[in-house]
Amino acid sequence: MYIGHMLYERLNPDTLYTALVARDPAYEGRAFVGVTSTGIFCRLTCPARKPLRKNCQFYETVGQCMDAGFRACKRCHPMTPMADADPAIIALMGALDKRPQYRWTESDIARMGFDPSTVRRAFKRNYGQTFLEMARQRRLSEGFTTIADGGRIIDAQIDAGFESASAFRTAFAKLMGKPPASFAKNAMLKADWINTPLGPMIAVSCSKLLHLLEFIDRKALPKELEKLSKHVRGDVGIGTMEPTQQIRAELSEFFAGARGEFQTPMAMHGTPFTRDVWNALRNIPAGETRSYSQIAQAIGAPNAVRAVARANGANQIALAIPCHRVIGADGSLTGYGGGLWRKQRLIEIESQFRR
């Protein structure tokens, strides 16, 4: 049975209080505490002095905290993503937007008045990667966009700020599985770059269907692209297609809080069982979660929990097929190809749709 508040049937207040005392990041964005003695609500990771257990009330969303009469904590800023409250992240992201082609170094970070090691930890905690890794991805996106628009590889290298052609080819091949010259010109499938607040993604579409949508730092991405390439006998190029344009627009609406579901037509490359699992994932309303066993029951295979988990992990259309909405039976976060930090942020983003 699908119950919207299953998370809080599994996680009792004592469990949440233990997480609060430990500042356990596994519950970040998925539960909030209202402190009756102060009238303030906080994240479970708030650095403030911990309240007594008797003064704590736990809620699933920011909206529930506000409806109960609590006001937001000024230390942990529960109404904004953690990254939005970090001055170093704000400053560096702004600088990156102004100079996307610049080859950033730790010396640059220090010259801006920030400690490189502190910045490294902050970015890893919030984005799963360092600022320098993010900056390198941004540079690569400039070159990728040039090729997608029909530009020459040498122009793409210059636009990406790479000093040598070999360095650009190597970086491109590490991401896409092969160098840019190996991609077909007038291909049936085309790969394009999509920037999102949680990091860039690669979308691959034909003229009618979206075939792949993955965060570029997912380790399985090159193999997934290779598998797609074999499926169409190497007929994969760089560029945009109508389904890619549609999913780009829908992703923008999703992160703006204006869309909880996706209508882009998708190609599901999998067995009938795998496709059943993916369709069950698409039936989970935004802002709700399910366990693997609940998915197994929903598709009429209650004993196939392990197989459901494998099918969930094989999903190659992230967000649109929302495998991030599947959590452990105890309510804890489980593995996610895009990184647990993204899973936490996605669940936090989607909590607004429930309100």
C-alpha positions in Angstrom: 0.0 0.0 0.0 1.3 3.5 -0.9 1.2 5.9 2.0 2.6 9.3 1.7 3.9 9.4 5.2 5.5 6.0 5.3 8.9 7.6 6.2 7.6 8.8 9.5 5.9 5.5 10.3 9.4 3.9 10.0 11.3 6.7 11.7 10.0 7.4 15.1 10.8 10.6 17.0 13.4 8.9 19.1 15.3 7.9 16.0 15.1 11.4 14.6 16.3 12.9 18.0 19.3 10.6 17.8 20.0 11.9 14.3 19.6 15.5 15.6 22.1 15.0 18.4 24.6 13.4 16.0 23.9 16.0 13.2 23.5 13.0 10.9 23.6 14.2 7.3 21.6 11.1 6.1 18.4 13.0 7.1 19.3 16.4 5.7 16.2 17.9 4.0 14.0 14.9 4.9 13.1 15.9 8.4 13.0 19.1 10.5 12.8 19.7 14.2 10.6 22.3 15.9 11.8 23.4 19.3 8.8 24.2 21.5 10.9 26.1 24.1 12.2 28.6 21.5 9.5 28.5 18.8 12.2 27.9 16.2 12.5 25.0 13.6 15.9 23.7 12.4 17.6 21.2 10.2 18.7 18.1 12.0 22.3 19.1 11.2 21.9 22.5 12.8 25.1 23.5 14.7 23.2 25.1 17.5 23.1 23.7 21.0 20.8 20.6 21.1 17.4 21.0 22.8 16.0 18.5 25.3 14.1 15.6 23.8 10.8 16.7 25.5 11.0 20.1 23.6 11.3 18.5 20.2 8.6 18.0 17.6 9.6 16.5 14.2 8.1 17.4 10.8 8.6 16.2 7.3 8.5 19.6 5.5 9.3 23.2 6.0 5.6 24.0 5.4 4.5 21.7 8.2 6.9 23.5 10.6 5.5 26.9 9.6 1.9 25.7 9.8 2.7 24.6 13.4 3.8 28.1 14.2 7.6 27.7 14.2 9.9 30.3 12.7 13.1 29.5 10.7 16.4 29.2 12.6 18.9 31.9 11.6 21.9 29.6 12.1 21.0 26.7 9.8 18.6 28.5 7.4 16.2 25.6 6.9 14.2 27.4 4.2 17.1 27.5 1.8 19.5 24.8 0.5 22.6 24.6 2.6 24.8 25.8 -0.3 22.8 29.0 -0.6 23.8 30.0 3.0 27.6 29.5 2.6 29.3 32.8 1.7 32.3 31.0 0.1 30.1 29.0 -2.2 28.0 32.0 -3.1 31.2 34.1 -3.9 32.9 31.3 -5.9 29.9 30.3 -7.9 29.3 33.9 -8.8 33.0 34.2 -9.9 32.7 31.0 -12.0 29.6 32.4 -13.7 31.6 35.5 -14.7 34.6 33.6 -15.9 33.6 30.1 -17.1 36.6 29.7 -19.3 39.2 30.6 -16.6 41.6 27.9 -15.3 40.8 28.2 -11.6 43.4 27.2 -9.0 43.5 27.0 -5.2 45.7 30.1 -5.3 42.7 32.0 -6.8 40.5 30.7 -4.0 43.0 32.0 -1.4 43.3 35.4 -3.1 39.5 35.7 -2.8 40.0 35.4 1.0 38.9 31.8 1.5 40.7 28.8 2.9 41.1 26.2 0.1 40.7 23.2 2.3 37.5 24.6 3.9 36.2 25.4 0.4 37.1 21.9 -0.8 35.1 20.3 2.1 32.1 22.7 1.6 31.8 21.9 -2.1 32.2 18.2 -1.6 29.5 18.2 1.1 27.1 20.2 -1.0 27.9 19.1 -4.5 29.8 15.9 -4.2 32.8 17.5 -6.0 35.4 20.2 -5.4 35.1 23.7 -6.8 38.1 23.0 -9.1 36.4 19.9 -10.5 33.2 21.9 -11.1 35.2 24.7 -12.8 36.8 22.1 -15.1 33.3 20.8 -16.0 32.1 24.3 -16.8 35.0 24.8 -19.2 34.3 21.5 -20.9 30.7 22.5 -21.3 31.8 25.5 -23.3 33.6 23.3 -25.8 30.8 20.8 -25.9 28.3 23.5 -26.7 30.5 24.7 -29.6 30.5 21.3 -31.1 26.8 20.8 -30.6 26.2 24.1 -32.5 28.2 22.8 -35.4 31.6 24.4 -34.6 35.0 23.0 -35.3 36.9 20.9 -32.7 39.7 23.5 -32.6 37.2 26.2 -31.8 35.7 24.0 -29.1 39.1 23.6 -27.6 39.7 27.3 -27.5 36.2 28.0 -26.1 36.8 25.5 -23.4 40.1 27.2 -22.4 42.3 24.1 -23.0 45.8 24.9 -24.0 46.3 21.8 -26.1 44.2 19.8 -28.5 45.3 16.5 -26.8 44.2 17.8 -23.3 40.8 18.7 -24.7 40.4 15.3 -26.5 41.4 13.5 -23.4 38.9 15.4 -21.2 36.2 14.9 -23.7 36.9 11.2 -24.1 36.9 10.7 -20.3 33.4 12.1 -20.2 31.9 10.7 -23.4 33.9 7.5 -23.8 35.6 8.6 -27.1 37.1 11.8 -28.6 34.9 14.3 -30.3 36.1 13.4 -33.8 34.7 9.9 -33.3 31.1 11.1 -33.2 29.0 10.9 -36.4 28.0 14.1 -38.2 24.3 13.4 -39.2 23.5 10.9 -36.5 20.3 9.2 -35.5 21.0 9.9 -31.8 22.5 13.1 -30.6 24.1 14.0 -27.2 23.7 17.4 -25.7 24.7 19.2 -22.5 22.2 20.4 -20.0 23.2 22.5 -17.0 21.1 22.1 -13.8 21.5 23.5 -10.2 22.7 20.0 -9.2 25.4 19.8 -11.8 25.5 19.3 -15.6 23.8 16.4 -17.3 24.1 14.7 -20.7 20.9 14.0 -22.7 20.8 11.7 -25.7 17.8 11.8 -27.9 16.6 10.7 -31.4 14.0 12.8 -33.2 11.2 11.4 -31.1 12.4 10.0 -27.8 14.8 10.7 -25.0 17.2 7.7 -24.6 19.5 8.8 -21.8 19.7 11.6 -19.2 22.6 11.3 -16.7 24.7 13.6 -14.5 28.1 13.8 -16.2 30.0 12.7 -13.1 28.2 9.3 -12.9 30.9 6.6 -13.3 28.6 4.5 -15.5 28.0 7.2 -18.1 30.7 6.2 -20.6 29.5 2.6 -20.5 25.9 3.7 -20.9 26.9 5.8 -23.9 28.8 2.9 -25.4 25.8 0.6 -25.0 23.6 3.1 -26.8 26.1 3.5 -29.5 26.2 -0.3 -30.1 22.4 -0.3 -30.2 22.5 2.1 -33.2 25.7 0.8 -34.7 27.7 3.9 -33.7 25.2 6.3 -35.2 25.6 8.8 -32.3 26.6 12.5 -32.7 26.8 15.8 -30.8 23.8 18.1 -31.0 20.3 18.7 -29.9 17.0 17.1 -30.7 13.4 18.0 -29.9 13.1 15.6 -26.9 16.3 17.1 -25.5 14.8 20.6 -25.8 11.7 19.4 -24.1 13.5 17.8 -21.2 15.7 20.9 -20.8 12.6 23.1 -20.4 10.9 20.6 -18.0 14.1 20.4 -15.9 14.1 24.2 -15.6 10.5 24.1 -14.4 11.3 21.3 -12.0 14.1 23.1 -10.3 12.0 26.3 -10.2 9.3 24.4 -8.2 6.8 24.6 -11.1 6.8 21.0 -12.2 6.8 17.7 -10.3 6.5 15.2 -13.2 7.9 15.0 -16.7 6.1 14.5 -20.0 9.1 14.1 -22.4 8.6 10.8 -24.4 11.2 8.3 -23.4 12.8 5.1 -24.8 13.2 2.5 -22.1 16.0 0.1 -23.1 15.4 -2.8 -20.7 13.6 -6.1 -20.1 9.9 -6.2 -19.5 10.5 -6.6 -15.8 12.9 -3.6 -15.8 10.4 -1.5 -17.6 7.7 -2.5 -15.1 9.9 -1.2 -12.3 10.7 2.0 -14.1 7.0 2.6 -14.8 6.3 2.0 -11.1 8.9 4.6 -10.3 7.1 7.1 -12.5 3.9 6.5 -10.6 5.5 7.7 -7.3 4.1 11.3 -6.8 6.7 14.0 -6.4 7.4 14.6 -2.7 6.8 11.0 -1.7 9.1 8.0 -1.4 8.8 4.2 -1.6 10.9 1.3 -0.4 12.2 -1.4 -2.7 9.7 -3.9 -1.2 6.8 -1.5 -1.9 7.9 -1.3 -5.6 8.1 -5.1 -5.8 4.5 -5.3 -4.4 3.3 -2.7 -6.8 4.4 -4.7 -9.8 3.1 -8.0 -8.5 6.5 -9.5 -7.6 6.7 -9.2 -3.8 9.7 -11.6 -3.6 11.7 -9.8 -6.2 13.1 -7.1 -4.0 16.7 -7.6 -5.1 15.8 -7.6 -8.7 13.8 -4.4 -8.2 17.0 -2.8 -6.7 19.0 -3.9 -9.7 16.5 -2.5 -12.1 16.4 0.8 -10.1 20.2 1.0 -10.4 20.0 0.3 -14.1 17.9 3.4 -14.8 19.6 5.7 -17.3 17.0 8.5 -17.5 17.6 10.3 -14.2 15.0 12.5 -12.6 12.4 11.8 -15.3 12.4 8.2 -14.1 12.7 9.1 -10.4 14.8 6.3 -8.9 15.9 8.9 -6.3 12.4 8.5 -4.7 13.3 4.9 -3.6 14.8 4.7 -0.1 15.7 1.9 2.4 13.0 0.0 4.4 14.2 1.8 7.5 13.8 5.2 5.9 17.5 5.8 5.3 19.0 6.9 2.0 20.4 4.1 -0.1 22.7 4.0 -3.1 22.2 6.5 -5.9 24.3 6.6 -9.1 24.2 10.4 -9.0 25.5 10.5 -5.4 23.7 10.5 -2.1 24.2 14.2 -1.7 22.0 14.7 -4.9 19.4 12.3 -3.6 19.1 14.3 -0.4 18.8 17.5 -2.4 16.2 16.1 -4.8 14.1 14.8 -1.9 14.4 18.2 -0.3 13.4 20.0 -3.5 10.4 17.7 -4.0 9.1 18.2 -0.5 7.6 21.5 -1.7 5.3 19.6 -4.1 3.7 17.8 -1.2 2.8 21.1 0.5 
